[in-house]
């Protein structure tokens, strides 16, 4: 009997605890609901038509500014691409023309050599030279149309990009000045087509002092002569 009574009391205690817990949860929920109901709600401000239009205009201005920025970026990118493509095309055209024109430069050099070999006092040579000069003028006119010009080298200071040194000559004056042109150089539209082969100046070597020859005594010289 005592055991059954104890079990009954344990069950009653558990039931009571569960009921208290449930009641407490209900109280807490009710308290939260009352708190939410009692909390004052902020009144919704209704915008006037003018304020609504102003907000819409501000949003449209932002959209327009964003689209304008994108458009400017696209234009700048297109302009850069166009310049790059043009630069690449110009470079390819220059390299293509360069090979052909360099051969023409060699022909032009040979014409100058032929003209230099003629005797100006010989009537036959003079007649031939006139015909060759006409050919030279035609080639020079073609060079002008292509923007090809002779590099003025003589008297200029040595420039690595325009000159190729083939000789150094002792010279009374500043060093590294072009004093003679062995082969003409040419530029095409500001770009070097062929460098000029040049001789440049260098300092004259210092003269070594002459050694003084000591004269032998007359008697010693006669003795050596006899021997």
C-alpha positions as CSV (number, residue, x, y, z in Angstrom):
1,X,0.0,0.0,0.0
2,X,2.7,2.4,0.9
3,X,4.4,1.8,-2.5
4,X,1.3,2.5,-4.5
5,X,0.7,5.7,-2.5
6,X,4.2,6.9,-3.2
7,X,3.8,6.3,-6.9
8,X,0.5,8.2,-6.9
9,X,2.2,11.1,-5.2
10,X,5.0,11.1,-7.8
11,X,2.5,11.1,-10.7
12,X,0.6,14.0,-9.0
13,X,3.8,16.0,-8.6
14,X,4.7,15.5,-12.2
15,X,1.3,16.5,-13.4
16,X,1.4,19.6,-11.2
17,X,4.8,20.6,-12.6
18,X,3.7,20.2,-16.2
19,X,0.6,22.2,-15.5
20,X,2.6,25.0,-13.8
21,X,5.0,25.0,-16.8
22,X,2.1,25.2,-19.2
23,X,0.5,28.0,-17.2
24,X,3.8,29.9,-17.1
25,X,4.2,29.6,-21.0
26,X,0.6,30.9,-21.4
27,X,1.3,33.8,-19.1
28,X,4.4,34.7,-21.0
29,X,2.6,34.6,-24.3
30,X,-0.2,36.7,-23.0
31,X,2.3,39.2,-21.6
32,X,4.1,39.5,-25.0
33,X,0.8,39.9,-26.8
34,X,-0.3,42.6,-24.4
35,X,3.1,44.3,-24.8
36,X,2.8,44.3,-28.6
37,X,-0.7,45.6,-28.4
38,X,0.3,48.4,-26.0
39,X,3.4,49.4,-28.1
40,X,2.5,52.6,-30.0
41,X,2.7,52.3,-33.8
42,X,4.4,55.0,-35.8
43,X,1.8,56.8,-37.9
44,X,2.3,56.2,-41.7
45,X,3.1,59.5,-43.4
46,X,1.3,59.9,-46.6
47,X,3.3,61.7,-49.3
48,X,1.8,64.4,-51.3
49,X,1.6,64.2,-55.1
50,X,4.3,66.8,-55.4
51,X,6.7,64.8,-53.0
52,X,5.9,61.6,-54.9
53,X,6.8,63.2,-58.2
54,X,10.0,64.6,-56.7
55,X,11.1,61.2,-55.6
56,X,10.3,59.7,-59.0
57,X,12.3,62.5,-60.6
58,X,15.3,61.8,-58.3
59,X,15.2,58.1,-59.3
60,X,15.0,59.0,-63.0
61,X,18.0,61.4,-62.6
62,X,20.0,58.6,-61.0
63,X,19.1,56.2,-63.8
64,X,20.0,58.9,-66.4
65,X,23.3,59.6,-64.7
66,X,24.1,55.8,-64.6
67,X,23.3,55.4,-68.3
68,X,25.3,58.5,-69.2
69,X,28.3,57.1,-67.3
70,X,28.0,53.8,-69.1
71,X,27.7,55.5,-72.5
72,X,30.8,57.6,-71.8
73,X,32.7,54.5,-70.8
74,X,31.6,52.7,-73.9
75,X,32.6,55.7,-76.1
76,X,36.0,55.9,-74.5
77,X,36.6,52.2,-74.9
78,X,35.5,52.3,-78.6
79,X,37.9,55.3,-79.2
80,X,40.8,53.4,-77.5
81,X,40.1,50.3,-79.6
82,X,39.9,52.4,-82.8
83,X,43.3,54.0,-82.0
84,X,44.8,50.7,-81.2
85,X,43.5,49.1,-84.4
86,X,44.7,52.0,-86.5
87,X,48.1,51.9,-84.8
88,X,48.4,48.1,-85.5
89,X,47.3,48.6,-89.1
90,X,49.8,51.4,-89.6
91,X,52.5,49.3,-88.2
92,X,51.6,46.3,-90.4
93,X,51.5,48.6,-93.4
94,X,54.8,50.1,-92.5
95,X,56.5,46.7,-92.2
96,X,55.0,45.5,-95.5
97,X,56.1,48.6,-97.4
98,X,59.5,48.7,-95.6
99,X,60.7,45.5,-97.3
100,X,59.8,46.8,-100.8
101,X,61.1,50.3,-100.2
102,X,64.4,49.2,-98.8
103,X,65.1,47.4,-102.1
104,X,64.2,50.7,-103.9
105,X,66.8,52.5,-101.7
106,X,69.4,50.1,-102.8
107,X,68.6,50.9,-106.5
108,X,68.7,54.6,-105.6
109,X,72.2,54.1,-104.1
110,X,73.4,52.4,-107.3
111,X,72.1,55.3,-109.4
112,X,74.2,57.7,-107.3
113,X,77.2,55.5,-107.7
114,X,76.7,55.4,-111.5
115,X,76.4,59.2,-111.7
116,X,79.6,59.6,-109.6
117,X,81.5,57.4,-112.0
118,X,80.7,59.5,-115.1
119,X,83.2,62.0,-116.4
120,X,81.5,65.4,-116.6
121,X,83.9,66.5,-119.4
122,X,83.0,63.6,-121.6
123,X,80.0,64.4,-123.9
124,X,78.9,60.8,-124.1
125,X,79.0,60.4,-120.3
126,X,77.1,63.7,-120.0
127,X,74.3,62.4,-122.3
128,X,74.0,59.1,-120.4
129,X,74.1,60.9,-117.0
130,X,71.1,63.1,-118.0
131,X,69.0,60.1,-118.7
132,X,69.9,58.5,-115.4
133,X,69.2,61.7,-113.5
134,X,65.7,61.7,-114.9
135,X,65.2,58.2,-113.4
136,X,66.6,59.4,-110.1
137,X,64.1,62.3,-110.1
138,X,61.2,59.9,-110.7
139,X,62.3,57.7,-107.8
140,X,62.7,60.8,-105.6
141,X,59.2,62.0,-106.5
142,X,57.8,58.5,-105.5
143,X,59.7,58.8,-102.2
144,X,58.2,62.2,-101.5
145,X,54.7,60.8,-102.1
146,X,55.4,58.0,-99.6
147,X,56.8,60.4,-97.0
148,X,60.4,59.2,-97.4
149,X,63.1,61.6,-96.7
150,X,66.9,61.5,-96.4
151,X,68.3,61.6,-92.9
152,X,70.5,64.6,-92.6
153,X,73.5,63.1,-90.9
154,X,76.7,65.0,-91.7
155,X,77.7,67.4,-89.0
156,X,75.1,66.0,-86.6
157,X,75.9,64.3,-83.3
158,X,75.8,60.5,-83.4
159,X,72.3,59.1,-82.8
160,X,72.0,55.4,-82.0
161,X,68.5,55.2,-83.6
162,X,69.5,56.9,-86.9
163,X,73.2,56.1,-87.4
164,X,75.4,53.0,-87.8
165,X,79.1,53.6,-87.1
166,X,81.4,52.1,-89.7
167,X,84.5,54.1,-88.9
168,X,86.0,56.4,-86.3
169,X,88.3,59.1,-87.5
170,X,90.7,61.3,-85.4
171,X,89.3,64.8,-85.6
172,X,90.0,68.2,-84.1
173,X,86.7,68.9,-82.6
174,X,84.0,67.3,-80.4
175,X,83.8,63.5,-80.3
176,X,80.9,61.5,-81.8
177,X,80.1,64.0,-84.5
178,X,79.3,62.6,-88.0
179,X,82.0,63.8,-90.3
180,X,81.2,61.6,-93.3
181,X,78.3,59.6,-94.6
182,X,79.2,56.2,-96.2
183,X,75.6,55.3,-97.0
184,X,72.5,57.5,-96.8
185,X,69.8,56.8,-94.3
186,X,66.1,57.4,-94.8
187,X,63.0,58.0,-92.6
188,X,59.4,57.4,-93.7
189,X,56.6,59.4,-92.0
190,X,58.9,59.9,-88.9
191,X,59.9,56.3,-88.6
192,X,63.4,55.1,-89.5
193,X,63.4,53.1,-92.7
194,X,67.1,52.6,-93.0
195,X,69.9,53.9,-90.7
196,X,72.7,56.0,-92.2
197,X,76.2,54.4,-92.2
198,X,78.6,57.0,-91.0
199,X,82.1,57.8,-89.9
200,X,82.3,59.7,-86.6
201,X,84.9,61.8,-84.9
202,X,87.2,60.7,-82.1
203,X,90.0,62.4,-80.2
204,X,93.4,62.4,-81.8
205,X,95.8,60.2,-80.0
206,X,98.3,62.1,-77.9
207,X,101.8,62.4,-79.5
208,X,104.5,60.4,-77.7
209,X,107.5,62.5,-76.8
210,X,110.5,61.8,-79.0
211,X,113.4,60.1,-77.3
212,X,116.6,62.2,-77.4
213,X,119.6,60.5,-79.2
214,X,122.7,61.0,-77.1
215,X,125.8,61.8,-79.2
216,X,128.7,59.6,-78.5
217,X,132.1,61.1,-77.8
218,X,134.2,61.5,-81.0
219,X,137.0,59.2,-79.8
220,X,134.5,56.5,-78.9
221,X,132.8,56.7,-82.2
222,X,136.1,56.4,-84.1
223,X,137.1,53.4,-82.0
224,X,133.7,51.6,-82.7
225,X,134.1,52.4,-86.4
226,X,137.5,50.8,-86.5
227,X,136.2,47.7,-84.8
